[in-house]
């Protein structure tokens, strides 16, 4: 396995951005040899944008889109550790870790060959340290080159933020 990645960060703060955008793209070519041979490329790209409102940028609309695809891989030949998974705090809030997508007969997450995640947040600072957020997240994991429409799961919720001076601590409740 090799890795090629590139990131552009034109946001104003790495931990608590209020304006700007970020893009990251990566490709991981892999060749497996032995009893079976398999060559595939795991690709992934993510973009985020931050739009401030108000004189002090106390309100921020934040959006994120993440896509992933396995080029040349098939199920179940691609190892489980290399597949795409979704669900949980860093992807689709309201779902437990890796809960979105296909499952094995024993209910274990199977992972997939493709993934799409999207998030939209409205953040508001109420004081110097305290803020709140409302959000909606969506995601899908598929066993085909692209997820199907019926694979999508949606979570929505709200949360609080406490600014430590260098970055926020967050607590979210999602359904």
Backbone as JSON Lines, residues from 0, in Angstrom:
{"i":0,"aa":"X","n":[0.84,-1.18,0.0],"ca":[0.0,0.0,0.0],"c":[0.88,1.24,0.0]}
{"i":1,"aa":"X","n":[0.54,2.19,-0.84],"ca":[1.2,3.48,-0.88],"c":[0.15,4.55,-0.6]}
{"i":2,"aa":"X","n":[0.57,5.77,-0.42],"ca":[-0.39,6.84,-0.14],"c":[0.05,8.1,-0.86]}
{"i":3,"aa":"X","n":[-0.91,8.71,-1.55],"ca":[-0.7,10.02,-2.14],"c":[-1.81,10.91,-1.62]}
{"i":4,"aa":"X","n":[-1.47,12.03,-1.02],"ca":[-2.49,12.92,-0.46],"c":[-2.07,14.36,-0.64]}
{"i":5,"aa":"X","n":[-3.07,15.22,-0.75],"ca":[-2.81,16.64,-0.83],"c":[-3.96,17.37,-0.16]}
{"i":6,"aa":"X","n":[-3.65,18.43,0.59],"ca":[-4.68,19.2,1.28],"c":[-4.46,20.68,1.03]}
{"i":7,"aa":"X","n":[-5.55,21.41,0.84],"ca":[-5.55,22.86,0.74],"c":[-6.39,23.36,1.91]}
{"i":8,"aa":"X","n":[-5.87,24.28,2.67],"ca":[-6.61,24.84,3.81],"c":[-6.59,26.36,3.7]}
{"i":9,"aa":"X","n":[-7.71,26.91,3.31],"ca":[-7.85,28.35,3.22],"c":[-8.89,28.83,4.23]}
{"i":10,"aa":"X","n":[-8.9,28.18,5.41],"ca":[-9.77,28.6,6.5],"c":[-8.97,29.47,7.46]}
{"i":11,"aa":"X","n":[-9.67,30.18,8.33],"ca":[-8.99,31.12,9.22],"c":[-8.48,30.5,10.52]}
{"i":12,"aa":"X","n":[-8.89,29.25,10.83],"ca":[-8.48,28.64,12.09],"c":[-8.56,27.13,11.92]}
{"i":13,"aa":"X","n":[-7.51,26.42,12.29],"ca":[-7.49,24.97,12.09],"c":[-8.48,24.23,12.99]}
{"i":14,"aa":"X","n":[-8.72,24.71,14.22],"ca":[-9.59,24.01,15.17],"c":[-11.01,24.56,15.22]}
{"i":15,"aa":"X","n":[-11.21,25.84,14.9],"ca":[-12.53,26.46,14.97],"c":[-12.7,27.46,13.84]}
{"i":16,"aa":"X","n":[-12.81,26.97,12.6],"ca":[-12.89,27.9,11.46],"c":[-14.21,28.66,11.42]}
{"i":17,"aa":"X","n":[-14.12,29.92,11.0],"ca":[-15.3,30.79,10.88],"c":[-15.48,31.29,9.44]}
{"i":18,"aa":"X","n":[-14.45,31.16,8.63],"ca":[-14.55,31.58,7.23],"c":[-13.51,30.8,6.42]}
{"i":19,"aa":"X","n":[-13.82,30.63,5.15],"ca":[-12.87,29.97,4.25],"c":[-13.33,28.59,3.84]}
{"i":20,"aa":"X","n":[-12.36,27.81,3.38],"ca":[-12.66,26.46,2.89],"c":[-11.44,25.57,3.01]}
{"i":21,"aa":"X","n":[-11.72,24.27,2.94],"ca":[-10.67,23.24,2.98],"c":[-11.03,22.14,1.99]}
{"i":22,"aa":"X","n":[-10.0,21.56,1.38],"ca":[-10.18,20.41,0.5],"c":[-9.03,19.44,0.75]}
{"i":23,"aa":"X","n":[-9.35,18.17,0.83],"ca":[-8.32,17.14,0.96],"c":[-8.66,16.01,0.01]}
{"i":24,"aa":"X","n":[-7.66,15.53,-0.71],"ca":[-7.84,14.39,-1.62],"c":[-6.72,13.4,-1.35]}
{"i":25,"aa":"X","n":[-7.07,12.12,-1.42],"ca":[-6.05,11.09,-1.19],"c":[-6.36,9.87,-2.05]}
{"i":26,"aa":"X","n":[-5.3,9.18,-2.42],"ca":[-5.4,7.93,-3.18],"c":[-4.4,6.95,-2.59]}
{"i":27,"aa":"X","n":[-4.86,5.73,-2.39],"ca":[-4.02,4.68,-1.8],"c":[-4.04,3.45,-2.71]}
{"i":28,"aa":"X","n":[-3.09,3.36,-3.65],"ca":[-3.01,2.16,-4.47],"c":[-2.52,0.98,-3.63]}
{"i":29,"aa":"X","n":[-3.13,-0.18,-3.86],"ca":[-2.78,-1.37,-3.09],"c":[-2.69,-2.57,-4.02]}
{"i":30,"aa":"X","n":[-1.69,-3.39,-3.81],"ca":[-1.55,-4.65,-4.54],"c":[-1.41,-5.77,-3.52]}
{"i":31,"aa":"X","n":[-2.28,-6.75,-3.62],"ca":[-2.24,-7.92,-2.73],"c":[-1.85,-9.12,-3.58]}
{"i":32,"aa":"X","n":[-0.83,-9.83,-3.15],"ca":[-0.39,-11.01,-3.89],"c":[-0.36,-12.2,-2.94]}
{"i":33,"aa":"X","n":[-0.39,-13.34,-3.48],"ca":[-0.38,-14.56,-2.67],"c":[-1.34,-15.55,-3.28]}
{"i":34,"aa":"X","n":[-2.17,-16.16,-2.44],"ca":[-3.16,-17.13,-2.91],"c":[-4.09,-16.5,-3.95]}
{"i":35,"aa":"X","n":[-4.47,-15.25,-3.7],"ca":[-5.26,-14.47,-4.65],"c":[-4.53,-13.16,-4.89]}
{"i":36,"aa":"X","n":[-4.68,-12.63,-6.07],"ca":[-4.07,-11.34,-6.38],"c":[-5.17,-10.32,-6.59]}
{"i":37,"aa":"X","n":[-4.94,-9.13,-6.07],"ca":[-5.93,-8.06,-6.19],"c":[-5.18,-6.73,-6.23]}
{"i":38,"aa":"X","n":[-5.55,-5.89,-7.19],"ca":[-5.0,-4.55,-7.3],"c":[-6.17,-3.59,-7.3]}
{"i":39,"aa":"X","n":[-6.13,-2.58,-6.41],"ca":[-7.18,-1.58,-6.36],"c":[-6.62,-0.26,-5.83]}
{"i":40,"aa":"X","n":[-7.39,0.8,-6.01],"ca":[-7.03,2.12,-5.5],"c":[-8.19,2.6,-4.63]}
{"i":41,"aa":"X","n":[-7.87,2.94,-3.39],"ca":[-8.86,3.5,-2.47],"c":[-8.74,5.02,-2.57]}
{"i":42,"aa":"X","n":[-9.78,5.68,-3.07],"ca":[-9.76,7.13,-3.25],"c":[-10.74,7.78,-2.29]}
{"i":43,"aa":"X","n":[-10.39,8.98,-1.86],"ca":[-11.26,9.7,-0.92],"c":[-11.01,11.19,-1.08]}
{"i":44,"aa":"X","n":[-12.07,11.98,-1.04],"ca":[-11.95,13.44,-1.1],"c":[-12.96,14.05,-0.13]}
{"i":45,"aa":"X","n":[-12.55,15.16,0.48],"ca":[-13.43,15.85,1.42],"c":[-13.26,17.35,1.25]}
{"i":46,"aa":"X","n":[-14.37,18.06,1.28],"ca":[-14.35,19.52,1.2],"c":[-15.23,20.1,2.28]}
{"i":47,"aa":"X","n":[-14.8,21.22,2.85],"ca":[-15.57,21.94,3.86],"c":[-15.56,23.41,3.51]}
{"i":48,"aa":"X","n":[-16.67,24.1,3.82],"ca":[-16.75,25.55,3.6],"c":[-17.38,26.19,4.82]}
{"i":49,"aa":"X","n":[-16.92,27.41,5.12],"ca":[-17.38,28.15,6.3],"c":[-17.77,29.55,5.87]}
{"i":50,"aa":"X","n":[-19.04,29.91,6.09],"ca":[-19.55,31.21,5.67],"c":[-19.98,31.97,6.93]}
{"i":51,"aa":"X","n":[-19.3,33.1,7.23],"ca":[-19.65,33.86,8.43],"c":[-20.79,34.85,8.18]}
{"i":52,"aa":"X","n":[-21.55,35.13,9.24],"ca":[-22.61,36.13,9.2],"c":[-22.43,37.06,10.39]}
{"i":53,"aa":"X","n":[-22.76,38.32,10.22],"ca":[-22.65,39.28,11.31],"c":[-21.28,39.95,11.33]}
{"i":54,"aa":"X","n":[-21.23,41.09,12.02],"ca":[-20.0,41.9,12.09],"c":[-18.84,41.14,12.73]}
{"i":55,"aa":"X","n":[-19.11,40.39,13.77],"ca":[-18.08,39.65,14.49],"c":[-18.0,38.18,14.08]}
{"i":56,"aa":"X","n":[-18.73,37.8,13.02],"ca":[-18.8,36.4,12.57],"c":[-19.25,35.49,13.71]}
{"i":57,"aa":"X","n":[-20.24,35.96,14.5],"ca":[-20.75,35.16,15.61],"c":[-21.62,34.0,15.13]}
{"i":58,"aa":"X","n":[-22.12,34.08,13.9],"ca":[-22.9,33.0,13.31],"c":[-22.14,32.49,12.08]}
{"i":59,"aa":"X","n":[-22.02,31.17,11.98],"ca":[-21.28,30.56,10.87],"c":[-22.11,29.42,10.3]}
{"i":60,"aa":"X","n":[-22.26,29.4,8.98],"ca":[-22.85,28.26,8.28],"c":[-21.69,27.42,7.79]}
{"i":61,"aa":"X","n":[-21.64,26.16,8.22],"ca":[-20.55,25.25,7.85],"c":[-21.11,24.06,7.09]}
{"i":62,"aa":"X","n":[-20.47,23.7,6.0],"ca":[-20.88,22.54,5.22],"c":[-19.7,21.64,4.94]}
{"i":63,"aa":"X","n":[-19.99,20.34,4.81],"ca":[-18.94,19.36,4.54],"c":[-19.48,18.3,3.6]}
{"i":64,"aa":"X","n":[-18.67,17.88,2.64],"ca":[-19.0,16.79,1.73],"c":[-17.78,15.88,1.64]}
{"i":65,"aa":"X","n":[-18.02,14.59,1.82],"ca":[-16.93,13.61,1.75],"c":[-17.4,12.46,0.86]}
{"i":66,"aa":"X","n":[-16.55,12.05,-0.09],"ca":[-16.86,10.93,-0.97],"c":[-15.66,9.99,-1.01]}
{"i":67,"aa":"X","n":[-15.96,8.72,-1.18],"ca":[-14.91,7.73,-1.29],"c":[-15.32,6.63,-2.24]}
{"i":68,"aa":"X","n":[-14.36,6.08,-2.97],"ca":[-14.64,4.99,-3.9],"c":[-13.42,4.08,-4.01]}
{"i":69,"aa":"X","n":[-13.7,2.82,-4.16],"ca":[-12.69,1.81,-4.37],"c":[-12.65,1.52,-5.87]}
{"i":70,"aa":"X","n":[-11.54,1.81,-6.52],"ca":[-11.41,1.58,-7.95],"c":[-10.7,0.26,-8.18]}
{"i":71,"aa":"X","n":[-11.41,-0.7,-8.75],"ca":[-10.82,-1.99,-9.05],"c":[-11.04,-3.05,-7.99]}
{"i":72,"aa":"X","n":[-11.51,-2.7,-6.84],"ca":[-11.74,-3.68,-5.78],"c":[-13.13,-4.27,-5.85]}
{"i":73,"aa":"X","n":[-13.28,-5.45,-5.29],"ca":[-14.59,-6.11,-5.25],"c":[-14.84,-6.62,-3.84]}
{"i":74,"aa":"X","n":[-16.11,-6.85,-3.53],"ca":[-16.47,-7.45,-2.24],"c":[-16.48,-8.96,-2.45]}
{"i":75,"aa":"X","n":[-16.0,-9.77,-1.59],"ca":[-15.39,-9.48,-0.31],"c":[-13.86,-9.47,-0.36]}
{"i":76,"aa":"X","n":[-13.27,-9.39,-1.57],"ca":[-11.82,-9.48,-1.7],"c":[-11.07,-8.34,-1.02]}
{"i":77,"aa":"X","n":[-11.64,-7.12,-1.04],"ca":[-10.98,-6.0,-0.36],"c":[-11.04,-6.27,1.14]}
{"i":78,"aa":"X","n":[-9.91,-6.26,1.83],"ca":[-9.9,-6.55,3.26],"c":[-10.81,-5.6,4.04]}
{"i":79,"aa":"X","n":[-11.45,-6.1,5.08],"ca":[-12.39,-5.31,5.88],"c":[-11.75,-4.04,6.43]}
{"i":80,"aa":"X","n":[-10.47,-4.1,6.76],"ca":[-9.79,-2.93,7.32],"c":[-9.59,-1.82,6.29]}
{"i":81,"aa":"X","n":[-9.74,-2.1,5.01],"ca":[-9.54,-1.12,3.95],"c":[-10.86,-0.58,3.39]}
{"i":82,"aa":"X","n":[-11.99,-1.15,3.78],"ca":[-13.29,-0.72,3.27],"c":[-13.73,0.59,3.9]}
{"i":83,"aa":"X","n":[-14.8,1.16,3.37],"ca":[-15.36,2.41,3.9],"c":[-16.42,2.08,4.94]}
{"i":84,"aa":"X","n":[-16.47,2.93,5.99],"ca":[-17.46,2.81,7.06],"c":[-17.98,4.21,7.35]}
{"i":85,"aa":"X","n":[-19.18,4.3,7.91],"ca":[-19.75,5.6,8.25],"c":[-20.64,5.46,9.47]}
{"i":86,"aa":"X","n":[-20.79,6.56,10.17],"ca":[-21.63,6.61,11.37],"c":[-20.8,6.99,12.57]}
{"i":87,"aa":"X","n":[-21.35,7.86,13.4],"ca":[-20.67,8.28,14.61],"c":[-20.31,9.75,14.59]}
{"i":88,"aa":"X","n":[-19.62,10.19,15.63],"ca":[-19.33,11.6,15.86],"c":[-18.57,12.31,14.76]}
{"i":89,"aa":"X","n":[-17.7,11.67,14.06],"ca":[-16.93,12.33,13.01],"c":[-17.55,12.22,11.64]}
{"i":90,"aa":"X","n":[-18.72,11.58,11.53],"ca":[-19.31,11.41,10.21],"c":[-20.81,11.74,10.24]}
{"i":91,"aa":"X","n":[-21.64,10.8,10.64],"ca":[-23.08,11.03,10.71],"c":[-23.51,10.87,12.17]}
{"i":92,"aa":"X","n":[-23.66,12.03,12.84],"ca":[-24.07,12.02,14.24],"c":[-25.5,11.51,14.35]}
{"i":93,"aa":"X","n":[-25.8,10.85,15.44],"ca":[-27.11,10.23,15.61],"c":[-27.06,8.73,15.38]}
{"i":94,"aa":"X","n":[-25.98,8.27,14.78],"ca":[-25.76,6.84,14.56],"c":[-24.52,6.42,15.33]}
{"i":95,"aa":"X","n":[-24.5,5.19,15.78],"ca":[-23.32,4.72,16.49],"c":[-22.17,4.5,15.49]}
{"i":96,"aa":"X","n":[-20.98,4.34,16.03],"ca":[-19.76,4.18,15.24],"c":[-19.91,3.05,14.22]}
{"i":97,"aa":"X","n":[-19.71,3.34,12.96],"ca":[-19.77,2.39,11.84],"c":[-21.14,1.74,11.66]}
{"i":98,"aa":"X","n":[-22.22,2.37,12.14],"ca":[-23.55,1.76,12.09],"c":[-24.24,1.89,10.74]}
{"i":99,"aa":"X","n":[-23.73,2.74,9.85],"ca":[-24.36,2.95,8.55],"c":[-23.71,2.02,7.53]}
{"i":100,"aa":"X","n":[-24.54,1.38,6.73],"ca":[-24.02,0.52,5.67],"c":[-24.37,-0.93,5.87]}
{"i":101,"aa":"X","n":[-23.9,-1.77,4.95],"ca":[-24.23,-3.2,4.99],"c":[-23.65,-3.89,6.21]}
{"i":102,"aa":"X","n":[-24.35,-4.95,6.63],"ca":[-23.92,-5.72,7.8],"c":[-23.84,-7.2,7.46]}
{"i":103,"aa":"X","n":[-22.99,-7.89,8.2],"ca":[-22.88,-9.34,8.07],"c":[-24.05,-10.0,8.8]}
{"i":104,"aa":"X","n":[-24.18,-11.31,8.67],"ca":[-25.28,-12.04,9.3],"c":[-25.3,-11.86,10.82]}
{"i":105,"aa":"X","n":[-24.13,-11.67,11.45],"ca":[-24.08,-11.5,12.91],"c":[-24.2,-10.02,13.32]}
{"i":106,"aa":"X","n":[-24.63,-9.15,12.39],"ca":[-24.87,-7.72,12.61],"c":[-23.59,-6.9,12.72]}
{"i":107,"aa":"X","n":[-22.44,-7.47,12.41],"ca":[-21.17,-6.74,12.38],"c":[-21.14,-5.87,11.13]}
{"i":108,"aa":"X","n":[-20.67,-4.61,11.23],"ca":[-20.56,-3.78,10.02],"c":[-19.64,-4.45,8.99]}
{"i":109,"aa":"X","n":[-20.11,-4.52,7.75],"ca":[-19.36,-5.17,6.67],"c":[-18.44,-4.19,5.97]}
{"i":110,"aa":"X","n":[-18.82,-2.9,5.98],"ca":[-18.06,-1.93,5.21],"c":[-18.45,-1.99,3.75]}
{"i":111,"aa":"X","n":[-17.91,-1.08,2.97],"ca":[-18.3,-1.04,1.57],"c":[-17.21,-0.52,0.66]}
{"i":112,"aa":"X","n":[-17.54,-0.49,-0.62],"ca":[-16.61,-0.04,-1.65],"c":[-16.82,1.43,-2.02]}
{"i":113,"aa":"X","n":[-17.87,2.04,-1.48],"ca":[-18.15,3.45,-1.77],"c":[-18.78,4.09,-0.55]}
{"i":114,"aa":"X","n":[-18.63,5.43,-0.47],"ca":[-19.15,6.15,0.68],"c":[-19.4,7.6,0.3]}
{"i":115,"aa":"X","n":[-20.49,8.15,0.84],"ca":[-20.81,9.57,0.7],"c":[-21.28,10.06,2.06]}
{"i":116,"aa":"X","n":[-20.77,11.21,2.49],"ca":[-21.22,11.85,3.72],"c":[-21.39,13.34,3.45]}
{"i":117,"aa":"X","n":[-22.39,13.95,4.08],"ca":[-22.6,15.39,3.96],"c":[-23.09,15.9,5.31]}
{"i":118,"aa":"X","n":[-22.73,17.14,5.6],"ca":[-23.13,17.75,6.87],"c":[-23.36,19.23,6.65]}
{"i":119,"aa":"X","n":[-24.37,19.77,7.33],"ca":[-24.64,21.2,7.31],"c":[-24.87,21.63,8.75]}
{"i":120,"aa":"X","n":[-24.13,22.66,9.2],"ca":[-24.23,23.15,10.58],"c":[-24.47,24.65,10.58]}
{"i":121,"aa":"X","n":[-25.25,25.1,11.55],"ca":[-25.39,26.51,11.82],"c":[-24.88,26.72,13.23]}
{"i":122,"aa":"X","n":[-23.74,27.42,13.35],"ca":[-23.08,27.65,14.63],"c":[-23.31,29.09,15.08]}
{"i":123,"aa":"X","n":[-23.5,29.27,16.38],"ca":[-23.71,30.61,16.92],"c":[-22.98,30.76,18.24]}
{"i":124,"aa":"X","n":[-22.15,31.82,18.37],"ca":[-21.5,32.14,19.65],"c":[-22.43,33.05,20.44]}
{"i":125,"aa":"X","n":[-22.67,32.68,21.71],"ca":[-23.54,33.48,22.57],"c":[-22.73,34.37,23.5]}
{"i":126,"aa":"X","n":[-21.59,33.87,23.97],"ca":[-20.66,34.65,24.78],"c":[-19.27,34.38,24.24]}
{"i":127,"aa":"X","n":[-18.26,34.93,24.9],"ca":[-16.88,34.7,24.46],"c":[-16.52,33.22,24.47]}
{"i":128,"aa":"X","n":[-17.04,32.46,25.46],"ca":[-16.71,31.04,25.58],"c":[-17.82,30.09,25.09]}
{"i":129,"aa":"X","n":[-19.09,30.46,25.23],"ca":[-20.19,29.53,24.96],"c":[-20.83,29.76,23.61]}
{"i":130,"aa":"X","n":[-21.18,28.65,22.96],"ca":[-21.87,28.7,21.69],"c":[-22.78,27.51,21.53]}
{"i":131,"aa":"X","n":[-23.58,27.55,20.48],"ca":[-24.49,26.45,20.19],"c":[-24.45,26.11,18.71]}
{"i":132,"aa":"X","n":[-25.03,24.99,18.37],"ca":[-25.04,24.53,16.98],"c":[-26.29,23.69,16.74]}
{"i":133,"aa":"X","n":[-26.86,23.8,15.55],"ca":[-27.87,22.87,15.05],"c":[-27.3,22.29,13.77]}
{"i":134,"aa":"X","n":[-27.6,21.02,13.5],"ca":[-26.97,20.36,12.35],"c":[-27.86,19.27,11.77]}
{"i":135,"aa":"X","n":[-27.53,18.92,10.54],"ca":[-28.1,17.76,9.88],"c":[-26.95,17.07,9.14]}
{"i":136,"aa":"X","n":[-26.84,15.77,9.32],"ca":[-25.8,14.96,8.69],"c":[-26.48,13.87,7.87]}
{"i":137,"aa":"X","n":[-25.85,13.43,6.81],"ca":[-26.36,12.32,6.01],"c":[-25.17,11.51,5.51]}
{"i":138,"aa":"X","n":[-25.38,10.22,5.3],"ca":[-24.31,9.39,4.8],"c":[-24.81,8.07,4.28]}
{"i":139,"aa":"X","n":[-23.99,7.46,3.44],"ca":[-24.3,6.15,2.87],"c":[-23.01,5.4,2.59]}
{"i":140,"aa":"X","n":[-23.06,4.09,2.75],"ca":[-21.97,3.19,2.39],"c":[-22.57,2.13,1.49]}
{"i":141,"aa":"X","n":[-21.94,1.86,0.35],"ca":[-22.47,0.88,-0.58],"c":[-21.45,-0.17,-0.96]}
{"i":142,"aa":"X","n":[-21.95,-1.31,-1.4],"ca":[-21.07,-2.4,-1.85],"c":[-20.8,-2.31,-3.35]}
{"i":143,"aa":"X","n":[-21.37,-1.32,-4.01],"ca":[-21.16,-1.06,-5.43],"c":[-20.25,0.16,-5.58]}
{"i":144,"aa":"X","n":[-19.84,0.53,-6.79],"ca":[-18.98,1.7,-6.99],"c":[-19.58,3.01,-6.46]}
{"i":145,"aa":"X","n":[-20.91,3.12,-6.38],"ca":[-21.56,4.27,-5.76],"c":[-22.7,3.76,-4.89]}
{"i":146,"aa":"X","n":[-22.97,4.42,-3.75],"ca":[-24.09,4.0,-2.91],"c":[-25.42,4.22,-3.61]}
{"i":147,"aa":"X","n":[-26.42,3.43,-3.25],"ca":[-27.77,3.59,-3.77],"c":[-28.52,4.6,-2.91]}
{"i":148,"aa":"X","n":[-29.56,5.21,-3.46],"ca":[-30.35,6.2,-2.73],"c":[-30.93,5.61,-1.45]}
{"i":149,"aa":"X","n":[-31.33,4.36,-1.46],"ca":[-31.92,3.75,-0.27],"c":[-30.89,3.45,0.82]}
{"i":150,"aa":"X","n":[-29.6,3.58,0.5],"ca":[-28.54,3.36,1.49],"c":[-28.34,4.56,2.42]}
{"i":151,"aa":"X","n":[-28.92,5.73,2.11],"ca":[-28.66,6.94,2.88],"c":[-29.37,6.92,4.23]}
{"i":152,"aa":"X","n":[-28.64,7.4,5.23],"ca":[-29.17,7.57,6.59],"c":[-28.95,9.03,6.98]}
{"i":153,"aa":"X","n":[-29.89,9.6,7.74],"ca":[-29.84,11.0,8.1],"c":[-29.92,11.15,9.61]}
{"i":154,"aa":"X","n":[-29.1,12.02,10.17],"ca":[-29.14,12.36,11.58],"c":[-29.23,13.87,11.73]}
{"i":155,"aa":"X","n":[-29.96,14.32,12.74],"ca":[-30.08,15.76,13.0],"c":[-30.0,15.97,14.5]}
{"i":156,"aa":"X","n":[-29.56,17.17,14.89],"ca":[-29.47,17.43,16.32],"c":[-28.99,18.82,16.63]}
{"i":157,"aa":"X","n":[-28.55,18.98,17.87],"ca":[-28.07,20.26,18.37],"c":[-26.94,20.0,19.34]}
{"i":158,"aa":"X","n":[-26.22,21.04,19.67],"ca":[-25.1,20.87,20.59],"c":[-24.65,22.17,21.2]}
{"i":159,"aa":"X","n":[-23.74,22.06,22.15],"ca":[-23.12,23.23,22.77],"c":[-21.62,23.18,22.52]}
{"i":160,"aa":"X","n":[-21.0,24.35,22.52],"ca":[-19.57,24.47,22.35],"c":[-19.02,25.35,23.47]}
{"i":161,"aa":"X","n":[-17.87,24.93,24.0],"ca":[-17.18,25.75,24.99],"c":[-15.77,26.0,24.45]}
{"i":162,"aa":"X","n":[-15.44,27.26,24.26],"ca":[-14.17,27.64,23.67],"c":[-13.08,27.71,24.74]}
{"i":163,"aa":"X","n":[-12.04,26.91,24.59],"ca":[-10.92,26.88,25.53],"c":[-9.86,27.94,25.23]}
{"i":164,"aa":"X","n":[-10.08,28.72,24.19],"ca":[-9.1,29.73,23.8],"c":[-8.31,29.31,22.58]}
{"i":165,"aa":"X","n":[-8.01,28.02,22.45],"ca":[-7.29,27.52,21.28],"c":[-8.19,26.66,20.41]}
{"i":166,"aa":"X","n":[-9.34,26.24,20.92],"ca":[-10.29,25.42,20.18],"c":[-11.45,25.03,21.08]}
{"i":167,"aa":"X","n":[-12.55,24.59,20.47],"ca":[-13.75,24.29,21.26],"c":[-13.8,22.83,21.74]}
{"i":168,"aa":"X","n":[-14.51,22.65,22.85],"ca":[-14.97,21.33,23.29],"c":[-16.43,21.27,22.86]}
{"i":169,"aa":"X","n":[-16.85,20.16,22.3],"ca":[-18.22,20.08,21.82],"c":[-18.97,18.93,22.47]}
{"i":170,"aa":"X","n":[-20.27,19.13,22.63],"ca":[-21.17,18.09,23.11],"c":[-22.41,18.18,22.24]}
{"i":171,"aa":"X","n":[-22.74,17.09,21.54],"ca":[-23.86,17.07,20.62],"c":[-24.86,16.0,21.0]}
{"i":172,"aa":"X","n":[-26.13,16.27,20.72],"ca":[-27.2,15.29,20.85],"c":[-27.83,15.18,19.46]}
{"i":173,"aa":"X","n":[-27.92,13.96,18.95],"ca":[-28.44,13.77,17.6],"c":[-29.42,12.6,17.57]}
{"i":174,"aa":"X","n":[-30.31,12.67,16.62],"ca":[-31.32,11.62,16.43],"c":[-31.32,11.14,15.0]}
